[in-house]
C-alpha cells in the first residue's frame, strides 16, 4: 500500500527529528480529551481500584474524575505544544524549565486532590 508506507515514513521522520516527546504527549492528550467527550474519563479505572464500590455511583465520584482528567488533558495539550515549540525553536533552557514546572504543578495538584501520600520531599 503506497499510502501506508508514506504515512509510516512521515511518522518515522517526526519521531527521529526530536518531536517524539511532543507527539507522545499529543497522543495522550487526544486520549484524555476523547475520554471526556464520551463521558468516560480515563482516570475512572484508576480511581475504581482505590475507591470502595459503593461510591462508584455517586455523582461526586464522577465529577472529581472528570475534573482530574480535564486538568491532565489540558496539561498534556500544553506540554505537547511547549515541547513542539522547543524542538522547532532549536532548544533553549527557558521553555524546558516551563514545561517541567507545568509537569510538577500538575502532579502536585493531582496528588493533593486525590489524597495521595507524600512519598518524598521535592527539596531533598
Jmol script that loads the backbone (N, CA, C; Angstrom):
load data "model"
ATOM      1  N   UNK A   1       0.832  -1.192   0.000  1.00  0.00           N
ATOM      2  CA  UNK A   1       0.000   0.000   0.000  1.00  0.00           C
ATOM      3  C   UNK A   1       0.873   1.251   0.000  1.00  0.00           C
ATOM      4  N   UNK A   2       0.788   2.047  -1.032  1.00  0.00           N
ATOM      5  CA  UNK A   2       1.629   3.232  -1.108  1.00  0.00           C
ATOM      6  C   UNK A   2       1.286   4.267  -0.032  1.00  0.00           C
ATOM      7  N   UNK A   3       0.018   4.431   0.289  1.00  0.00           N
ATOM      8  CA  UNK A   3      -0.380   5.428   1.285  1.00  0.00           C
ATOM      9  C   UNK A   3       0.136   5.095   2.673  1.00  0.00           C
ATOM     10  N   UNK A   4       0.132   3.799   3.003  1.00  0.00           N
ATOM     11  CA  UNK A   4       0.583   3.362   4.318  1.00  0.00           C
ATOM     12  C   UNK A   4       2.080   3.570   4.482  1.00  0.00           C
ATOM     13  N   UNK A   5       2.849   3.272   3.467  1.00  0.00           N
ATOM     14  CA  UNK A   5       4.300   3.458   3.572  1.00  0.00           C
ATOM     15  C   UNK A   5       4.648   4.934   3.667  1.00  0.00           C
ATOM     16  N   UNK A   6       3.889   5.773   3.003  1.00  0.00           N
ATOM     17  CA  UNK A   6       4.106   7.220   3.100  1.00  0.00           C
ATOM     18  C   UNK A   6       3.812   7.703   4.517  1.00  0.00           C
ATOM     19  N   UNK A   7       2.719   7.184   5.091  1.00  0.00           N
ATOM     20  CA  UNK A   7       2.347   7.555   6.459  1.00  0.00           C
ATOM     21  C   UNK A   7       3.421   7.104   7.442  1.00  0.00           C
ATOM     22  N   UNK A   8       3.932   5.893   7.252  1.00  0.00           N
ATOM     23  CA  UNK A   8       4.982   5.368   8.131  1.00  0.00           C
ATOM     24  C   UNK A   8       6.244   6.198   8.032  1.00  0.00           C
ATOM     25  N   UNK A   9       6.630   6.578   6.833  1.00  0.00           N
ATOM     26  CA  UNK A   9       7.852   7.382   6.687  1.00  0.00           C
ATOM     27  C   UNK A   9       7.665   8.773   7.283  1.00  0.00           C
ATOM     28  N   UNK A  10       6.460   9.327   7.190  1.00  0.00           N
ATOM     29  CA  UNK A  10       6.194  10.626   7.812  1.00  0.00           C
ATOM     30  C   UNK A  10       6.281  10.519   9.321  1.00  0.00           C
ATOM     31  N   UNK A  11       5.718   9.457   9.871  1.00  0.00           N
ATOM     32  CA  UNK A  11       5.763   9.244  11.317  1.00  0.00           C
ATOM     33  C   UNK A  11       7.194   9.019  11.783  1.00  0.00           C
ATOM     34  N   UNK A  12       7.946   8.253  11.029  1.00  0.00           N
ATOM     35  CA  UNK A  12       9.339   7.988  11.374  1.00  0.00           C
ATOM     36  C   UNK A  12      10.149   9.279  11.359  1.00  0.00           C
ATOM     37  N   UNK A  13       9.921  10.141  10.367  1.00  0.00           N
ATOM     38  CA  UNK A  13      10.677  11.393  10.316  1.00  0.00           C
ATOM     39  C   UNK A  13      10.283  12.319  11.455  1.00  0.00           C
ATOM     40  N   UNK A  14       9.009  12.296  11.859  1.00  0.00           N
ATOM     41  CA  UNK A  14       8.583  13.093  13.016  1.00  0.00           C
ATOM     42  C   UNK A  14       9.288  12.632  14.281  1.00  0.00           C
ATOM     43  N   UNK A  15       9.319  11.328  14.500  1.00  0.00           N
ATOM     44  CA  UNK A  15       9.923  10.781  15.710  1.00  0.00           C
ATOM     45  C   UNK A  15      11.433  10.981  15.723  1.00  0.00           C
ATOM     46  N   UNK A  16      12.066  10.801  14.600  1.00  0.00           N
ATOM     47  CA  UNK A  16      13.514  10.917  14.544  1.00  0.00           C
ATOM     48  C   UNK A  16      13.991  12.362  14.544  1.00  0.00           C
ATOM     49  N   UNK A  17      13.113  13.305  14.284  1.00  0.00           N
ATOM     50  CA  UNK A  17      13.539  14.707  14.247  1.00  0.00           C
ATOM     51  C   UNK A  17      13.415  15.379  15.613  1.00  0.00           C
ATOM     52  N   UNK A  18      13.113  14.631  16.668  1.00  0.00           N
ATOM     53  CA  UNK A  18      13.054  15.199  18.006  1.00  0.00           C
ATOM     54  C   UNK A  18      11.651  15.495  18.496  1.00  0.00           C
ATOM     55  N   UNK A  19      10.666  15.239  17.678  1.00  0.00           N
ATOM     56  CA  UNK A  19       9.288  15.537  18.056  1.00  0.00           C
ATOM     57  C   UNK A  19       8.607  14.385  18.801  1.00  0.00           C
ATOM     58  N   UNK A  20       9.339  13.321  19.138  1.00  0.00           N
ATOM     59  CA  UNK A  20       8.695  12.147  19.738  1.00  0.00           C
ATOM     60  C   UNK A  20       8.039  12.472  21.080  1.00  0.00           C
ATOM     61  N   UNK A  21       8.660  13.297  21.923  1.00  0.00           N
ATOM     62  CA  UNK A  21       8.051  13.658  23.206  1.00  0.00           C
ATOM     63  C   UNK A  21       6.777  14.456  22.994  1.00  0.00           C
ATOM     64  N   UNK A  22       6.831  15.406  22.076  1.00  0.00           N
ATOM     65  CA  UNK A  22       5.639  16.210  21.784  1.00  0.00           C
ATOM     66  C   UNK A  22       4.544  15.329  21.203  1.00  0.00           C
ATOM     67  N   UNK A  23       4.921  14.403  20.339  1.00  0.00           N
ATOM     68  CA  UNK A  23       3.950  13.510  19.712  1.00  0.00           C
ATOM     69  C   UNK A  23       3.296  12.583  20.733  1.00  0.00           C
ATOM     70  N   UNK A  24       4.092  12.034  21.660  1.00  0.00           N
ATOM     71  CA  UNK A  24       3.511  11.143  22.665  1.00  0.00           C
ATOM     72  C   UNK A  24       2.594  11.915  23.612  1.00  0.00           C
ATOM     73  N   UNK A  25       2.968  13.138  23.986  1.00  0.00           N
ATOM     74  CA  UNK A  25       2.085  13.962  24.820  1.00  0.00           C
ATOM     75  C   UNK A  25       0.798  14.292  24.075  1.00  0.00           C
ATOM     76  N   UNK A  26       0.910  14.553  22.786  1.00  0.00           N
ATOM     77  CA  UNK A  26      -0.270  14.879  21.988  1.00  0.00           C
ATOM     78  C   UNK A  26      -1.209  13.676  21.887  1.00  0.00           C
ATOM     79  N   UNK A  27      -0.655  12.476  21.720  1.00  0.00           N
ATOM     80  CA  UNK A  27      -1.480  11.269  21.647  1.00  0.00           C
ATOM     81  C   UNK A  27      -2.216  11.059  22.971  1.00  0.00           C
ATOM     82  N   UNK A  28      -1.509  11.222  24.083  1.00  0.00           N
ATOM     83  CA  UNK A  28      -2.152  11.082  25.389  1.00  0.00           C
ATOM     84  C   UNK A  28      -3.216  12.154  25.607  1.00  0.00           C
ATOM     85  N   UNK A  29      -2.958  13.364  25.116  1.00  0.00           N
ATOM     86  CA  UNK A  29      -3.948  14.439  25.226  1.00  0.00           C
ATOM     87  C   UNK A  29      -5.204  14.095  24.436  1.00  0.00           C
ATOM     88  N   UNK A  30      -5.042  13.554  23.247  1.00  0.00           N
ATOM     89  CA  UNK A  30      -6.194  13.155  22.431  1.00  0.00           C
ATOM     90  C   UNK A  30      -6.994  12.066  23.144  1.00  0.00           C
ATOM     91  N   UNK A  31      -6.297  11.117  23.762  1.00  0.00           N
ATOM     92  CA  UNK A  31      -6.983  10.062  24.510  1.00  0.00           C
ATOM     93  C   UNK A  31      -7.761  10.672  25.678  1.00  0.00           C
ATOM     94  N   UNK A  32      -7.142  11.598  26.398  1.00  0.00           N
ATOM     95  CA  UNK A  32      -7.807  12.229  27.544  1.00  0.00           C
ATOM     96  C   UNK A  32      -9.028  13.029  27.097  1.00  0.00           C
ATOM     97  N   UNK A  33      -8.858  13.872  26.068  1.00  0.00           N
ATOM     98  CA  UNK A  33      -9.995  14.659  25.572  1.00  0.00           C
ATOM     99  C   UNK A  33     -11.086  13.741  25.027  1.00  0.00           C
ATOM    100  N   UNK A  34     -10.697  12.673  24.338  1.00  0.00           N
ATOM    101  CA  UNK A  34     -11.680  11.727  23.805  1.00  0.00           C
ATOM    102  C   UNK A  34     -12.451  11.024  24.912  1.00  0.00           C
ATOM    103  N   UNK A  35     -11.746  10.668  25.989  1.00  0.00           N
ATOM    104  CA  UNK A  35     -12.437  10.004  27.099  1.00  0.00           C
ATOM    105  C   UNK A  35     -13.428  10.951  27.765  1.00  0.00           C
ATOM    106  N   UNK A  36     -13.114  12.235  27.789  1.00  0.00           N
ATOM    107  CA  UNK A  36     -14.059  13.217  28.317  1.00  0.00           C
ATOM    108  C   UNK A  36     -15.246  13.386  27.374  1.00  0.00           C
ATOM    109  N   UNK A  37     -14.977  13.339  26.074  1.00  0.00           N
ATOM    110  CA  UNK A  37     -16.053  13.512  25.090  1.00  0.00           C
ATOM    111  C   UNK A  37     -17.079  12.385  25.166  1.00  0.00           C
ATOM    112  N   UNK A  38     -16.621  11.177  25.468  1.00  0.00           N
ATOM    113  CA  UNK A  38     -17.557  10.057  25.571  1.00  0.00           C
ATOM    114  C   UNK A  38     -18.026   9.840  27.025  1.00  0.00           C
ATOM    115  N   UNK A  39     -17.681  10.771  27.888  1.00  0.00           N
ATOM    116  CA  UNK A  39     -18.103  10.772  29.297  1.00  0.00           C
ATOM    117  C   UNK A  39     -17.605   9.558  30.077  1.00  0.00           C
ATOM    118  N   UNK A  40     -16.399   9.094  29.744  1.00  0.00           N
ATOM    119  CA  UNK A  40     -15.741   8.017  30.483  1.00  0.00           C
ATOM    120  C   UNK A  40     -14.300   8.432  30.734  1.00  0.00           C
ATOM    121  N   UNK A  41     -14.079   9.346  31.696  1.00  0.00           N
ATOM    122  CA  UNK A  41     -12.720   9.852  31.923  1.00  0.00           C
ATOM    123  C   UNK A  41     -11.721   8.717  32.151  1.00  0.00           C
ATOM    124  N   UNK A  42     -10.560   8.834  31.528  1.00  0.00           N
ATOM    125  CA  UNK A  42      -9.591   7.740  31.601  1.00  0.00           C
ATOM    126  C   UNK A  42      -9.113   7.507  33.025  1.00  0.00           C
ATOM    127  N   UNK A  43      -9.264   8.461  33.890  1.00  0.00           N
ATOM    128  CA  UNK A  43      -8.846   8.333  35.288  1.00  0.00           C
ATOM    129  C   UNK A  43      -9.800   7.432  36.091  1.00  0.00           C
ATOM    130  N   UNK A  44     -10.973   7.160  35.550  1.00  0.00           N
ATOM    131  CA  UNK A  44     -12.010   6.409  36.252  1.00  0.00           C
ATOM    132  C   UNK A  44     -11.547   5.002  36.657  1.00  0.00           C
ATOM    133  N   UNK A  45     -10.862   4.322  35.778  1.00  0.00           N
ATOM    134  CA  UNK A  45     -10.377   2.969  36.085  1.00  0.00           C
ATOM    135  C   UNK A  45      -9.393   2.959  37.230  1.00  0.00           C
ATOM    136  N   UNK A  46      -8.521   3.944  37.282  1.00  0.00           N
ATOM    137  CA  UNK A  46      -7.550   4.053  38.369  1.00  0.00           C
ATOM    138  C   UNK A  46      -8.279   4.349  39.673  1.00  0.00           C
ATOM    139  N   UNK A  47      -9.248   5.256  39.623  1.00  0.00           N
ATOM    140  CA  UNK A  47      -9.993   5.630  40.828  1.00  0.00           C
ATOM    141  C   UNK A  47     -10.772   4.453  41.388  1.00  0.00           C
ATOM    142  N   UNK A  48     -11.299   3.615  40.524  1.00  0.00           N
ATOM    143  CA  UNK A  48     -12.085   2.470  40.992  1.00  0.00           C
ATOM    144  C   UNK A  48     -11.225   1.440  41.720  1.00  0.00           C
ATOM    145  N   UNK A  49      -9.927   1.427  41.442  1.00  0.00           N
ATOM    146  CA  UNK A  49      -9.036   0.492  42.121  1.00  0.00           C
ATOM    147  C   UNK A  49      -8.821   0.867  43.584  1.00  0.00           C
ATOM    148  N   UNK A  50      -8.981   2.168  43.899  1.00  0.00           N
ATOM    149  CA  UNK A  50      -8.687   2.625  45.257  1.00  0.00           C
ATOM    150  C   UNK A  50      -9.913   3.158  45.999  1.00  0.00           C
ATOM    151  N   UNK A  51     -11.085   3.052  45.393  1.00  0.00           N
ATOM    152  CA  UNK A  51     -12.311   3.582  45.997  1.00  0.00           C
ATOM    153  C   UNK A  51     -13.300   2.443  46.229  1.00  0.00           C
ATOM    154  N   UNK A  52     -13.982   2.459  47.379  1.00  0.00           N
ATOM    155  CA  UNK A  52     -14.978   1.414  47.641  1.00  0.00           C
ATOM    156  C   UNK A  52     -16.072   1.394  46.571  1.00  0.00           C
ATOM    157  N   UNK A  53     -16.509   0.225  46.210  1.00  0.00           N
ATOM    158  CA  UNK A  53     -17.503   0.028  45.140  1.00  0.00           C
ATOM    159  C   UNK A  53     -18.782   0.829  45.376  1.00  0.00           C
ATOM    160  N   UNK A  54     -19.192   0.995  46.619  1.00  0.00           N
ATOM    161  CA  UNK A  54     -20.449   1.700  46.899  1.00  0.00           C
ATOM    162  C   UNK A  54     -20.388   3.189  46.541  1.00  0.00           C
ATOM    163  N   UNK A  55     -19.192   3.731  46.350  1.00  0.00           N
ATOM    164  CA  UNK A  55     -19.065   5.146  45.974  1.00  0.00           C
ATOM    165  C   UNK A  55     -19.018   5.364  44.464  1.00  0.00           C
ATOM    166  N   UNK A  56     -18.876   4.304  43.692  1.00  0.00           N
ATOM    167  CA  UNK A  56     -18.738   4.434  42.250  1.00  0.00           C
ATOM    168  C   UNK A  56     -19.930   5.110  41.594  1.00  0.00           C
ATOM    169  N   UNK A  57     -21.111   4.938  42.121  1.00  0.00           N
ATOM    170  CA  UNK A  57     -22.309   5.503  41.518  1.00  0.00           C
ATOM    171  C   UNK A  57     -22.593   6.941  41.931  1.00  0.00           C
ATOM    172  N   UNK A  58     -21.821   7.466  42.867  1.00  0.00           N
ATOM    173  CA  UNK A  58     -22.027   8.840  43.343  1.00  0.00           C
ATOM    174  C   UNK A  58     -21.654   9.848  42.258  1.00  0.00           C
ATOM    175  N   UNK A  59     -22.428  10.922  42.174  1.00  0.00           N
ATOM    176  CA  UNK A  59     -22.130  11.948  41.172  1.00  0.00           C
ATOM    177  C   UNK A  59     -20.820  12.664  41.496  1.00  0.00           C
ATOM    178  N   UNK A  60     -20.492  12.800  42.781  1.00  0.00           N
ATOM    179  CA  UNK A  60     -19.240  13.455  43.169  1.00  0.00           C
ATOM    180  C   UNK A  60     -18.032  12.642  42.695  1.00  0.00           C
ATOM    181  N   UNK A  61     -18.156  11.318  42.726  1.00  0.00           N
ATOM    182  CA  UNK A  61     -17.073  10.443  42.276  1.00  0.00           C
ATOM    183  C   UNK A  61     -16.763  10.697  40.802  1.00  0.00           C
ATOM    184  N   UNK A  62     -17.799  10.744  39.993  1.00  0.00           N
ATOM    185  CA  UNK A  62     -17.615  11.009  38.561  1.00  0.00           C
ATOM    186  C   UNK A  62     -17.121  12.441  38.331  1.00  0.00           C
ATOM    187  N   UNK A  63     -17.673  13.399  39.055  1.00  0.00           N
ATOM    188  CA  UNK A  63     -17.281  14.801  38.881  1.00  0.00           C
ATOM    189  C   UNK A  63     -15.805  15.024  39.184  1.00  0.00           C
ATOM    190  N   UNK A  64     -15.318  14.432  40.264  1.00  0.00           N
ATOM    191  CA  UNK A  64     -13.903  14.579  40.620  1.00  0.00           C
ATOM    192  C   UNK A  64     -13.025  13.966  39.540  1.00  0.00           C
ATOM    193  N   UNK A  65     -13.418  12.807  39.036  1.00  0.00           N
ATOM    194  CA  UNK A  65     -12.620  12.155  37.997  1.00  0.00           C
ATOM    195  C   UNK A  65     -12.666  12.916  36.678  1.00  0.00           C
ATOM    196  N   UNK A  66     -13.784  13.536  36.372  1.00  0.00           N
ATOM    197  CA  UNK A  66     -13.861  14.396  35.179  1.00  0.00           C
ATOM    198  C   UNK A  66     -12.926  15.581  35.352  1.00  0.00           C
ATOM    199  N   UNK A  67     -12.932  16.189  36.531  1.00  0.00           N
ATOM    200  CA  UNK A  67     -12.067  17.347  36.780  1.00  0.00           C
ATOM    201  C   UNK A  67     -10.594  16.972  36.687  1.00  0.00           C
ATOM    202  N   UNK A  68     -10.216  15.855  37.290  1.00  0.00           N
ATOM    203  CA  UNK A  68      -8.817  15.419  37.233  1.00  0.00           C
ATOM    204  C   UNK A  68      -8.413  15.116  35.795  1.00  0.00           C
ATOM    205  N   UNK A  69      -9.273  14.442  35.054  1.00  0.00           N
ATOM    206  CA  UNK A  69      -8.976  14.144  33.648  1.00  0.00           C
ATOM    207  C   UNK A  69      -8.886  15.423  32.828  1.00  0.00           C
ATOM    208  N   UNK A  70      -9.728  16.388  33.124  1.00  0.00           N
ATOM    209  CA  UNK A  70      -9.696  17.673  32.432  1.00  0.00           C
ATOM    210  C   UNK A  70      -8.367  18.384  32.663  1.00  0.00           C
ATOM    211  N   UNK A  71      -7.899  18.375  33.898  1.00  0.00           N
ATOM    212  CA  UNK A  71      -6.608  19.011  34.206  1.00  0.00           C
ATOM    213  C   UNK A  71      -5.482  18.284  33.481  1.00  0.00           C
ATOM    214  N   UNK A  72      -5.497  16.957  33.496  1.00  0.00           N
ATOM    215  CA  UNK A  72      -4.457  16.211  32.795  1.00  0.00           C
ATOM    216  C   UNK A  72      -4.524  16.425  31.279  1.00  0.00           C
ATOM    217  N   UNK A  73      -5.718  16.496  30.729  1.00  0.00           N
ATOM    218  CA  UNK A  73      -5.856  16.738  29.289  1.00  0.00           C
ATOM    219  C   UNK A  73      -5.276  18.103  28.927  1.00  0.00           C
ATOM    220  N   UNK A  74      -5.576  19.103  29.739  1.00  0.00           N
ATOM    221  CA  UNK A  74      -5.038  20.450  29.485  1.00  0.00           C
ATOM    222  C   UNK A  74      -3.518  20.457  29.638  1.00  0.00           C
ATOM    223  N   UNK A  75      -3.008  19.764  30.653  1.00  0.00           N
ATOM    224  CA  UNK A  75      -1.568  19.708  30.874  1.00  0.00           C
ATOM    225  C   UNK A  75      -0.862  18.983  29.741  1.00  0.00           C
ATOM    226  N   UNK A  76      -1.438  17.888  29.299  1.00  0.00           N
ATOM    227  CA  UNK A  76      -0.822  17.147  28.192  1.00  0.00           C
ATOM    228  C   UNK A  76      -0.846  17.960  26.900  1.00  0.00           C
ATOM    229  N   UNK A  77      -1.928  18.695  26.681  1.00  0.00           N
ATOM    230  CA  UNK A  77      -2.028  19.539  25.490  1.00  0.00           C
ATOM    231  C   UNK A  77      -0.981  20.649  25.521  1.00  0.00           C
ATOM    232  N   UNK A  78      -0.906  21.359  26.645  1.00  0.00           N
ATOM    233  CA  UNK A  78       0.091  22.436  26.742  1.00  0.00           C
ATOM    234  C   UNK A  78       1.502  21.867  26.696  1.00  0.00           C
ATOM    235  N   UNK A  79       1.690  20.696  27.318  1.00  0.00           N
ATOM    236  CA  UNK A  79       3.010  20.071  27.265  1.00  0.00           C
ATOM    237  C   UNK A  79       3.422  19.720  25.849  1.00  0.00           C
ATOM    238  N   UNK A  80       2.485  19.193  25.069  1.00  0.00           N
ATOM    239  CA  UNK A  80       2.783  18.847  23.678  1.00  0.00           C
ATOM    240  C   UNK A  80       3.146  20.090  22.875  1.00  0.00           C
ATOM    241  N   UNK A  81       2.399  21.156  23.105  1.00  0.00           N
ATOM    242  CA  UNK A  81       2.677  22.412  22.387  1.00  0.00           C
ATOM    243  C   UNK A  81       4.044  22.959  22.785  1.00  0.00           C
ATOM    244  N   UNK A  82       4.319  22.988  24.091  1.00  0.00           N
ATOM    245  CA  UNK A  82       5.607  23.516  24.566  1.00  0.00           C
ATOM    246  C   UNK A  82       6.756  22.681  24.021  1.00  0.00           C
ATOM    247  N   UNK A  83       6.625  21.356  24.070  1.00  0.00           N
ATOM    248  CA  UNK A  83       7.684  20.501  23.542  1.00  0.00           C
ATOM    249  C   UNK A  83       7.893  20.702  22.043  1.00  0.00           C
ATOM    250  N   UNK A  84       6.809  20.853  21.302  1.00  0.00           N
ATOM    251  CA  UNK A  84       6.936  21.096  19.862  1.00  0.00           C
ATOM    252  C   UNK A  84       7.623  22.436  19.593  1.00  0.00           C
ATOM    253  N   UNK A  85       7.283  23.442  20.385  1.00  0.00           N
ATOM    254  CA  UNK A  85       7.918  24.760  20.224  1.00  0.00           C
ATOM    255  C   UNK A  85       9.405  24.671  20.550  1.00  0.00           C
ATOM    256  N   UNK A  86       9.742  23.925  21.608  1.00  0.00           N
ATOM    257  CA  UNK A  86      11.159  23.762  21.978  1.00  0.00           C
ATOM    258  C   UNK A  86      11.949  23.147  20.827  1.00  0.00           C
ATOM    259  N   UNK A  87      11.421  22.062  20.277  1.00  0.00           N
ATOM    260  CA  UNK A  87      12.123  21.387  19.177  1.00  0.00           C
ATOM    261  C   UNK A  87      12.183  22.294  17.954  1.00  0.00           C
ATOM    262  N   UNK A  88      11.072  22.942  17.637  1.00  0.00           N
ATOM    263  CA  UNK A  88      11.023  23.805  16.460  1.00  0.00           C
ATOM    264  C   UNK A  88      11.972  25.000  16.592  1.00  0.00           C
ATOM    265  N   UNK A  89      12.086  25.539  17.802  1.00  0.00           N
ATOM    266  CA  UNK A  89      12.950  26.711  18.035  1.00  0.00           C
ATOM    267  C   UNK A  89      14.415  26.322  18.168  1.00  0.00           C
ATOM    268  N   UNK A  90      14.682  25.037  18.225  1.00  0.00           N
ATOM    269  CA  UNK A  90      16.070  24.614  18.306  1.00  0.00           C
ATOM    270  C   UNK A  90      16.557  24.423  19.732  1.00  0.00           C
ATOM    271  N   UNK A  91      15.671  24.328  20.672  1.00  0.00           N
ATOM    272  CA  UNK A  91      16.060  24.082  22.064  1.00  0.00           C
ATOM    273  C   UNK A  91      15.964  25.335  22.903  1.00  0.00           C
ATOM    274  N   UNK A  92      16.766  25.396  23.919  1.00  0.00           N
ATOM    275  CA  UNK A  92      16.741  26.519  24.834  1.00  0.00           C
ATOM    276  C   UNK A  92      16.353  26.068  26.225  1.00  0.00           C
ATOM    277  N   UNK A  93      16.791  26.816  27.221  1.00  0.00           N
ATOM    278  CA  UNK A  93      16.584  26.431  28.607  1.00  0.00           C
ATOM    279  C   UNK A  93      15.206  26.852  29.115  1.00  0.00           C
ATOM    280  N   UNK A  94      14.768  28.065  28.852  1.00  0.00           N
ATOM    281  CA  UNK A  94      13.525  28.579  29.421  1.00  0.00           C
ATOM    282  C   UNK A  94      12.296  27.733  29.071  1.00  0.00           C
ATOM    283  N   UNK A  95      12.083  27.367  27.816  1.00  0.00           N
ATOM    284  CA  UNK A  95      10.904  26.535  27.524  1.00  0.00           C
ATOM    285  C   UNK A  95      10.941  25.192  28.234  1.00  0.00           C
ATOM    286  N   UNK A  96      12.123  24.609  28.378  1.00  0.00           N
ATOM    287  CA  UNK A  96      12.234  23.323  29.075  1.00  0.00           C
ATOM    288  C   UNK A  96      11.913  23.472  30.556  1.00  0.00           C
ATOM    289  N   UNK A  97      12.361  24.565  31.161  1.00  0.00           N
ATOM    290  CA  UNK A  97      12.055  24.822  32.570  1.00  0.00           C
ATOM    291  C   UNK A  97      10.549  25.006  32.742  1.00  0.00           C
ATOM    292  N   UNK A  98       9.929  25.771  31.846  1.00  0.00           N
ATOM    293  CA  UNK A  98       8.480  26.000  31.927  1.00  0.00           C
ATOM    294  C   UNK A  98       7.735  24.678  31.802  1.00  0.00           C
ATOM    295  N   UNK A  99       8.152  23.833  30.879  1.00  0.00           N
ATOM    296  CA  UNK A  99       7.492  22.550  30.689  1.00  0.00           C
ATOM    297  C   UNK A  99       7.622  21.672  31.930  1.00  0.00           C
ATOM    298  N   UNK A 100       8.790  21.661  32.548  1.00  0.00           N
ATOM    299  CA  UNK A 100       8.985  20.843  33.751  1.00  0.00           C
ATOM    300  C   UNK A 100       8.189  21.388  34.929  1.00  0.00           C
ATOM    301  N   UNK A 101       8.101  22.713  35.044  1.00  0.00           N
ATOM    302  CA  UNK A 101       7.298  23.316  36.112  1.00  0.00           C
ATOM    303  C   UNK A 101       5.818  22.966  35.915  1.00  0.00           C
ATOM    304  N   UNK A 102       5.345  22.983  34.669  1.00  0.00           N
ATOM    305  CA  UNK A 102       3.962  22.583  34.394  1.00  0.00           C
ATOM    306  C   UNK A 102       3.722  21.126  34.806  1.00  0.00           C
ATOM    307  N   UNK A 103       4.652  20.248  34.485  1.00  0.00           N
ATOM    308  CA  UNK A 103       4.527  18.839  34.865  1.00  0.00           C
ATOM    309  C   UNK A 103       4.471  18.680  36.377  1.00  0.00           C
ATOM    310  N   UNK A 104       5.377  19.359  37.068  1.00  0.00           N
ATOM    311  CA  UNK A 104       5.448  19.257  38.516  1.00  0.00           C
ATOM    312  C   UNK A 104       4.187  19.809  39.172  1.00  0.00           C
ATOM    313  N   UNK A 105       3.713  20.940  38.661  1.00  0.00           N
ATOM    314  CA  UNK A 105       2.495  21.551  39.210  1.00  0.00           C
ATOM    315  C   UNK A 105       1.297  20.625  39.036  1.00  0.00           C
ATOM    316  N   UNK A 106       1.170  20.029  37.868  1.00  0.00           N
ATOM    317  CA  UNK A 106       0.052  19.113  37.624  1.00  0.00           C
ATOM    318  C   UNK A 106       0.135  17.891  38.538  1.00  0.00           C
ATOM    319  N   UNK A 107       1.339  17.366  38.741  1.00  0.00           N
ATOM    320  CA  UNK A 107       1.500  16.196  39.607  1.00  0.00           C
ATOM    321  C   UNK A 107       1.163  16.536  41.058  1.00  0.00           C
ATOM    322  N   UNK A 108       1.628  17.687  41.530  1.00  0.00           N
ATOM    323  CA  UNK A 108       1.334  18.097  42.910  1.00  0.00           C
ATOM    324  C   UNK A 108      -0.161  18.312  43.084  1.00  0.00           C
ATOM    325  N   UNK A 109      -0.795  18.978  42.135  1.00  0.00           N
ATOM    326  CA  UNK A 109      -2.235  19.226  42.214  1.00  0.00           C
ATOM    327  C   UNK A 109      -2.997  17.901  42.244  1.00  0.00           C
ATOM    328  N   UNK A 110      -2.613  16.996  41.363  1.00  0.00           N
ATOM    329  CA  UNK A 110      -3.281  15.698  41.281  1.00  0.00           C
ATOM    330  C   UNK A 110      -3.148  14.947  42.599  1.00  0.00           C
ATOM    331  N   UNK A 111      -1.941  14.892  43.142  1.00  0.00           N
ATOM    332  CA  UNK A 111      -1.723  14.157  44.385  1.00  0.00           C
ATOM    333  C   UNK A 111      -2.472  14.798  45.551  1.00  0.00           C
ATOM    334  N   UNK A 112      -2.554  16.114  45.568  1.00  0.00           N
ATOM    335  CA  UNK A 112      -3.287  16.805  46.616  1.00  0.00           C
ATOM    336  C   UNK A 112      -4.780  16.507  46.519  1.00  0.00           C
ATOM    337  N   UNK A 113      -5.330  16.558  45.307  1.00  0.00           N
ATOM    338  CA  UNK A 113      -6.765  16.332  45.096  1.00  0.00           C
ATOM    339  C   UNK A 113      -7.187  14.897  45.374  1.00  0.00           C
ATOM    340  N   UNK A 114      -6.294  13.964  45.105  1.00  0.00           N
ATOM    341  CA  UNK A 114      -6.651  12.558  45.287  1.00  0.00           C
ATOM    342  C   UNK A 114      -6.211  12.018  46.638  1.00  0.00           C
ATOM    343  N   UNK A 115      -5.582  12.873  47.457  1.00  0.00           N
ATOM    344  CA  UNK A 115      -5.164  12.454  48.797  1.00  0.00           C
ATOM    345  C   UNK A 115      -4.010  11.478  48.807  1.00  0.00           C
ATOM    346  N   UNK A 116      -3.169  11.541  47.781  1.00  0.00           N
ATOM    347  CA  UNK A 116      -2.023  10.650  47.713  1.00  0.00           C
ATOM    348  C   UNK A 116      -0.997  11.033  48.785  1.00  0.00           C
ATOM    349  N   UNK A 117      -0.357  10.061  49.410  1.00  0.00           N
ATOM    350  CA  UNK A 117       0.651  10.391  50.427  1.00  0.00           C
ATOM    351  C   UNK A 117       1.893  10.996  49.783  1.00  0.00           C
ATOM    352  N   UNK A 118       2.575  11.820  50.540  1.00  0.00           N
ATOM    353  CA  UNK A 118       3.840  12.402  50.066  1.00  0.00           C
ATOM    354  C   UNK A 118       4.919  11.357  50.277  1.00  0.00           C
ATOM    355  N   UNK A 119       5.485  10.893  49.189  1.00  0.00           N
ATOM    356  CA  UNK A 119       6.464   9.801  49.278  1.00  0.00           C
ATOM    357  C   UNK A 119       7.888  10.306  49.432  1.00  0.00           C
ATOM    358  N   UNK A 120       8.137  11.541  48.994  1.00  0.00           N
ATOM    359  CA  UNK A 120       9.467  12.114  49.176  1.00  0.00           C
ATOM    360  C   UNK A 120       9.375  13.616  49.066  1.00  0.00           C
ATOM    361  N   UNK A 121      10.372  14.271  49.575  1.00  0.00           N
ATOM    362  CA  UNK A 121      10.407  15.732  49.561  1.00  0.00           C
ATOM    363  C   UNK A 121      10.852  16.223  48.197  1.00  0.00           C
ATOM    364  N   UNK A 122      10.264  17.322  47.756  1.00  0.00           N
ATOM    365  CA  UNK A 122      10.696  17.914  46.484  1.00  0.00           C
ATOM    366  C   UNK A 122      11.994  18.677  46.648  1.00  0.00           C
ATOM    367  N   UNK A 123      12.375  18.960  47.884  1.00  0.00           N
ATOM    368  CA  UNK A 123      13.580  19.733  48.154  1.00  0.00           C
ATOM    369  C   UNK A 123      14.782  18.857  48.470  1.00  0.00           C
ATOM    370  N   UNK A 124      14.572  17.576  48.721  1.00  0.00           N
ATOM    371  CA  UNK A 124      15.659  16.690  49.113  1.00  0.00           C
ATOM    372  C   UNK A 124      16.491  16.277  47.934  1.00  0.00           C
TER     373      UNK A 124
END
end "model"
wireframe off; spacefill off
backbone 0.3
color backbone group
